[in-house]
Amino acid sequence: MVVIGILIAILLPSINRVRESARRVVCGSNLRQVGLALHMYSEDSAGFMPPSEYLPATRYYRTGSSGGEGSPELMDTVRTTPGLFDPRPWGDWDGLGLLFVRDYLPAAPVFYCPSHPGGHPLERYEPIWRQESGEIVSNYVFRGTGPEGRRRLYQIQPGAAIVSDTLRSFADLNHSGGFNVLQAGLAVNWVDDVGSQIASILQRSQGGASAQVGQAWSRLDNDSNDDTGTDTGPTQD
């Protein structure tokens, strides 16, 4: 029994690493599907990516509601609480959620990382996806624009990060040591969080500081975007 216990103690870390590697692959596959859906959505929408209430440029925000105008840490929300915002052309579905409601991504599990350790797992929200209302939070955060504020996908530098493992808070980080990141060119890369720099930024933000989330996005960008100007898109989607 002692020998068996020693063997288990030796092998368990390796087994856990293998499991996490497999989950990371599934997570990356999810983001590849999101990327293809974003591409199809943008082709059908004059090049624009889905709108979001949490973008700074939005004009539909109701002062006093939760969140706040320009709340990038909340852009993992795919459906908002009914009545939380003024009526919007795109309804309660928001950001990446529009890929679901418009049948570009018909399966709810694609929006969830199997490694997610925080308070927003698939099991919590799966029944709500089949209901007509209710807030839904995913495990992937949508940037909504390129680094320079452009919303047309084809105008964003291919190496810019546009969807990532959630940046909602330190406690919600899907993986330890890095992030799966979807770039504007539709490539999905694993970005090592060297020295836990991004994790430290989110830990300092305590799950609600937009400036820190902006810093995290900047670190996730593999290529700089030299384009200037801001493209906020049409007032209606």
N, C-alpha and C positions, 0 to 999 in steps of 0.2 A: 504493500500500500504506500509505503514511503517513497519507493522508486516511482510508482505511478504518479504520485503527487508532484515529485520533482520534474518528471517529464511534462506534465500538464503545465507547470509553472514556466518551463522552458518554451513549450510550443505555443502557449496561448497568445503571447504578443505577436508571433508570426501569423497566427490565424487571424487575429484582429486586423493586422496590416493588410492581409489578403482581402478580407471582407471590405475594408475601407477602400481599397483600390478598385474593387468591383463596383462598389456604390459610386465612386467617383466617375467611373466609366458611364454608368447609367445616367448620372447627373449631366455629364457632357453630352450624351445622346439627347437628353431632354432639350438642352440649349440649341442643339443642331436643328431639332424640329421647330423650336421657337423661331430660329433664324429663317428657315424656309417659309414659315407662316408670315413673318414680318415682311419678307421679300414679296410674297404674293399680295399681302394687304397693301403695301406701298404701290405696287404696280396698278392696283385697282383704285388707288386714292391719289392720283396725280403725283406720286412719289412720296407722299407724306406718311410718316409713321403714326400709330394711333395717338390720339390726344389723351391728356391726363389732367385731372383737376389739380394735381400736386405740382404741376410745372409752374414756375414763376410767371410765365406769360399768360396764364389763363385769365379769362375775364368773367368766369362764372362763379367765382368763389364768394360765398356769403360770409361777411365779417362776423366773427364770433363763433363759427363752427369749429369743431375739433380739427387738428392738423395745422392748417395755416397756409396762406398763399406761398407757394414755393416750399414744399416739404418733401425733398427727394428721398428721405429715409422711409417715407410711406408709399413709395412708388412700387412696392411689392403688393399693394392692394389692387385686386383685380375687379372687385365689385364693392361699391360703397353702400353705407346704410341709407335706406330710403329717406328722403327729406333732409339729409345732411347738407346738401348743396342746393343752390338754385337750379331749376330745371335746365338740363343741358341737352344739346342736340343728340348726344350719344347715350343718354339715359344713365342708369346707375352703374353699368359696366364701365370700367376705366382701364386705360393703358393696355397692358397685355390681355386683360379680360375681354377686350373687343375681338381678339383673335379667336376666342372661344365662342362668344355669342354669335359671331358671323361665320362660324363653321370653318375657319382656317385651322383651328386646333380643337378637335371635338372631344378630346379626352382629358379629364381633370388631372390624372396622375402626372401628366407631362409638366405641370406647373409645380411639382414638388420633388425635392431632393431626398433620396432615401437615407441620407446621412443627417438630415436636419435634427438637431438636439433640442431646439427651443420650443416655444409655445404655439407654433403654427404648422403642425404636421398634417399630412393628407387625411389621416383618420379623423381629425377634428372637423375638417371642412367638407369632406366628400359628400355627406348627406345634403349639405346646403347647396352644392352645385346643382342639385336636381330640383331645388325650390326656386320660386320666382323672385325672392328677395332675400336680403341678408348680407352682411359684410363678409367678404372672402379675402383672405390674405394668402399669397403664394410664398414660395421659398426663393424666388428670383426677383431682383429689383430691376426695373426698367428705367433707363436714363431719360428717355423721351426725346432727347436732342443729341447732336454731336457736341464736342467740347466747345465749339463757338456758337452754339445755340441753334444750329440749323436742324430743321425737322424733316427735310427731304432726305431719304436714306441715301440716294445716289450722290448727294452733295457732301456727304460726310467722308472724311479720310478713312480708307478701308481698315486701318489699324486701330481706330478709335473704339473703345469699349462702349457698347450700348445696352447690354443686358449682362448681369452678373449674379453669382450667388448673393443672397440677400445682404444688404448693408444696413438693415433696420436697427440692429444693436449688436453689441459684442456677444450677448447671450444667445443670439439667434444665428451666429455664424454656422454655416452648413458643414464646413470642413476645418480641420486644424492644419495650419501651415500654408494655406493658399486658397485660390478661388478659380472656379471654372468661369470663363469670360467669353461672351459672344461679341465679336467685333463687327463693325459696320460692313466689312467685306464678307461677312457670314462665316468666317473661320471661328472655330471654338478652340481656345487655348487654355491650358492650365497655367496660372500665374502664381509662382511661389511668393509667399509673403515673407521675404527675407527679413530676418530680425523682428518678425511680427510687427512691422511698421504699420500696416493697415489695421490689424487687430488692435494695436495700441491707440490709433486714432479713434476707432469706434468705442473703445473702452473709456476714453476721455469724454466722448460725446454723451455718454449715458443714455443713448437711444433717443435722440431728438434734436441734435444740432446739425442743421443743414450745412453749415460751413465745413464741418468735419467730414460729412459725407461727400461733399464736393472735392475735398482733398483726397479722399479714398478713390474716387473716380479718376482723378488725375494720375494717381499711381498705377491704376489699372490700364491706362492707355499705353499701348505698345508703340504707337507712332504719334508724333505731334501733329496737330492740325493747324496748318498755317493760314487756312482760309479765314477771312475776316467778315464781319457782318453777322446779323442775326436773322434767322428765318423762322418766324413764329407760326407761319401757315395761316390758313383761312380761319375765320371766326367760327365757322361751322364745319364739322367733319362730314 
